[in-house]
Amino acid sequence: MAEAVIEAVDLWYTYPDGTRALRGVSMKVHDSEAVALLGANGAGKSTLLRHLNALLRPASGRVVVWGRDAAEDPAWVRRQVGLVFQNPDEQLFAPSVGEDVAFGPRNLGLPREEVQKRVEEALRTVGMEGCEERAPHHLSYGEKKRVAIAGVLAMKPRVLLLDEPTSGLDPAGAEELAGLLQRLRRRGITLVVASHDVDLVPELAERAYLLHRGRVVAEGALEDVLCPGVERYSLRMPCAARMLDMLRGMGVKVRVRLRLKEAAREVARHIPG
């Protein structure tokens, strides 16, 4: 197993209104892997993400990033670990797309030429090149999502945290975003994706942590987490896996697969000729 680049150790956190969001959460993220944080709304996924890049400090426990306690240098952690919020309007505030994406690199004190280079590269990566002069409030929701990702990529993080990345997107937009995240993964960026979209997650991650009421109730390979019984945590198996599970119930000797292409191949094995 590759190096653990982020480790959360026994995190506890309670919001000022008394809501206890994390109850002893521990997890590890290894270099160049993709990890899913699964759970229903209110399970603690967003709160955990905000701890992993030091936006929140735990009441007890700690987060370690590349061997360094996140509480000791949160600014350094945020340069290494970028966070994309669920709602892009929480991240987009400048009068133009270019200004928005340039905000982070400028705050690093980089030369103008390097800032411009990063803006162009980040927008090209998310398919929004040539949109520097557009106003963010004139963008579609899917375009806003991509610009928000570009703003984080311009900081050149080594880890990218995404909170419900396909929330609010139509099926075509969700598929495009999944393709973008797959390309980022191939570039070596470590991904942590918080989602309850169980059909998306198998296309992005191999390992998962399942949260329920602020606790980790299951962890491991995706196949061992998104399995029969996950319904009690207000989730379900992916559609491909549910179909194969139904066939098994009918006596067909198939192996349950989570990913659509793998499920199609599994069904094809049982088609005569």
N, C-alpha and C positions, 0 to 999 in steps of 0.2 A: 504494500500500500504506500502511496506517495506521502510526502510530508503533510502533517496537519497544519494548515495555514491559519485556521481559526478554530479556537476551542472555547466553548462556553461551559463553565463549571458551576453547577448548582445555583442557577440564577433565580432570584426571587424579586418580584417587583409589584408594587401596589400603586395605583394612580391616586392623585389627591382626593378624588371623590370616594375612595375606599374600595374601588374595584381591584381585586387581586388578579393580575393578568398572567404572572408567571409564578409557578410553584415548584422550584427545584429543578429547573430545566438544565440538562447537560447535552452537549452535542459536539461533533467535530466535522470540519470541512477540510478535505484534502486537496492538495494542489491539482489543478486542471480537471477536477471532476464537476459534475452537476448534481446538486442535491435538491430534493423537493421538501418543502415544509407543507404538510397536508393538515387539514382540519376545517371544520365548519366555521362560519362567522363567529367571532368571539372566542376562538380557541387559544389565541395568544400569538398567532403568526406574525402580525405586523409589529407587535411589541418586541418580539424576539429579534426581528430584523433590525429594529432601531437600536437594540443593544449590540448587535454584531458590528455596526459601524460607529458605535460610541455616541449616537444621538441621545441615548438614554443611559443612565448609570444604574446598575442594580442596587436594590436595598441590601442584598448580600449576594455572595458569589462573585465571579469575575469572568471577563472575556479576555482571551489571550490571542493576539494577532502576530504571527511570525515570532512567537516567543516573547512578545512585549505585552505587558498589561495595558489594556486599552484605556484604562482610567488615567494612566500616567502621561499619555500623549494623544488625546482624542483627535487633534488636528492631523497628526501623522496617520492615524488609523483611517480617517475619512479620505485621505489621498490614496490609500491602498484599497479601500473597500467602498465602492460607490453604491448608493441606494437610489432606486427608481421608485417613487411613490405610486400607489394605486391610482390616484387622481392626478393627472399631469398638470392641472391648473394650480396645484400646490407648489409646482416647481417652475412654472413659466411665468415670468413677471416683467421681462424687459420689453421695450416697444417693438423690437424686431427679433426674428429667429436668430440672426447672426449675433446680435448683442447678447441674447440669452445664452447661446452655446459658448460664447467667449467669456462669460462672467467668471467661471471657475479658473480657467488658465490665467486670466488677468490678475486674479487675486493671488496667484502663485508668484506674481512678479515676473512673468516670462516676457521676453522681448516681443515686440509687435509682430514680427515676422513669424515667430513660433506660434503665437496665439492664432494668427490667421491660418497657418498651416493646420493646426489642430482643429479649428472650426471646419475647414473644408474637408478634412479627412473624416471627421465624425459625421458630418451631414451626408457625405458620400456613402459611408458605411450603412447608414439607416435609410438610404434611398431618398434623401431630401436635399440633394445638391441643387444649387441654384435658387434656393428659397431664403437666402440670407435676409432679404429686404422685406419679406412678408411679415405681417403682424400676427403674433401667436393666436390672438382671439379670432382671427379669420380662418384658422386652420380647422379641418375636421378633427373629430376626437382621435381617430387613428393617427393622423399626422401629428397631433399634439403628443401622443404617446412616443412616437419616434423621435421627435425633437427633444423630449425629456430624456430619452435614452442617450441621444447625441450629446446633450449637455454633461451627462455623467461620463461618457466615453472620452470626451475632450480632456478630462483630468487624467486619462490613461490609468484607470484602476487595474489592479491585478485580480480583484474579485468584484463581481457585479451581483448585487442583491436586487431582486425584483418582487414587488408586492402586487399580487393578482394582475400580472401583465396583460391578460386578455379581457379583464373586466370592462364591460361597456362596448366591446368590439363586436361587429357582425362576424359571421363565420369566415368570410373572405379575409377580413382584417386580422382575425385571430390566427389564421393560417399563415398570412404574411409575416406576422410578428414571430410566430414559432420558427419560421424559416430564418429570420434574422438572428434569433437566439442560437439556433443551430450553427450558423456561420460564425458567430462570436465564440462559440465553444470550440470550433475547429481552429480558431486563432489562438487557443490556449487560455482564454479567459475562464476563470473559475466562476460557476454560476450557482446561486442559491435562489430558488424560485418558490415563493409562497403562493399557494393556489388551492382552491377546491375544485378546479377544472380537471377532473380525473381523466378526461380523454386527452387533454393536452400534455399532462405531466409525463406519461410514458414516452412521448416523443422528445423529451428534453433531459430527463434524469434517469439515473440507474439506482440511486439510493434515496431513501426517504426517512423523515421523522414525522410521525403522526401525533399531533397535539390535540388534547381534549381538556377543556377547562384549565388551561395553563400548565398542564403536565404532558410529558412525553409518554404516550401509552403504547407505542410500537416504534421500532426502528429497524433498519436493515435494507436488504435488496427490495426494490420496488415490488417485485412479485410476492414478497413475504408481508408487505404492508397493505397493498391494495388487493386483499384476498377476501374470500367469504367471511362474513362477520363484521366487515368494516362498516356495514350499514348502521350498527349501533352507535357510531360516532357521526351520524348524519351525513355520511358520504356513501358512495357506491363504487362497485368495480367499474372499470372502463367498459364501454359498450362492446368492444371486441371480446373482452374476457367474459362478459355476461353471456354473450351468444355462445361461446365455446362451452361455458359451464352448463348452459341449457342443453347443448348437444350431449354432454356427458351424462346429464340426467335422463336423456332418452336412450342411453346405452351405446352411444358412439364413442369409441376410444380415442378421444382427442386430448391433447395437452393444452391447458389454458395458457394463452398468450395475451399480453397486455397491449402490444403495439399492433396497429391495424395491418401492416404488411405481413408481420409474422403470423397473425391470425388468419389472413387470407391464404398464406402458404400451408398452414395447418389444415384448413378446410380442403384445399386443393388435393392434399394427400389422400383424401377419402372419396374423391370423385373418380369413378371408373373411367379407364381409357386415358 
